[in-house]
Amino acid sequence: MRALGWIGLSAALATAALGSLHPPPARAQGAALAEGEAANGTAAARVEVTGAARRDGVLTVTVRFTSLPDAKGDITFYRNAAEGYEAVYLVAGDRKYFALKDSEGKPLMPERAYLETRGGGQRQIWAGKFTAPPAGLKEFSLVLPYSSPLDAIPITDR
């Protein structure tokens, strides 16, 4: 084992100290904030939360679904917006947050959500607008039918 001289030791300590001052690398563009899988029978997909932006009391969440290579069939997450309103929600702190509704009472999410999984690479994008958790809460979980819970999703304030 080679001993470090005073100069080598000082340089190593300085590098260690300065290295800790640098922020961690930023998340790569397009990288998921949270990942999981959804499955229903032989249909299976990767689920990636790609956006979670809070602005003026509204949290906009975007999700990308990509079918897995051996997947066959469809995953119907919900058949209509009323069903989706009950089935898709956020959890932050000790509270559930549901999608906002428009002036006609329709949830601000796609009318229906399904993915045809005819082999790998089929993609769908989903987005919904929710009541935002209070500013003190910096992350949430997303609950989707047929999917594992997507936890510790960081919120970006705009």
Order of alpha helices (4+ residues) and beta strands (2+ residues): alpha-beta-beta-beta-beta-alpha-beta-beta-beta-beta-beta-beta-beta
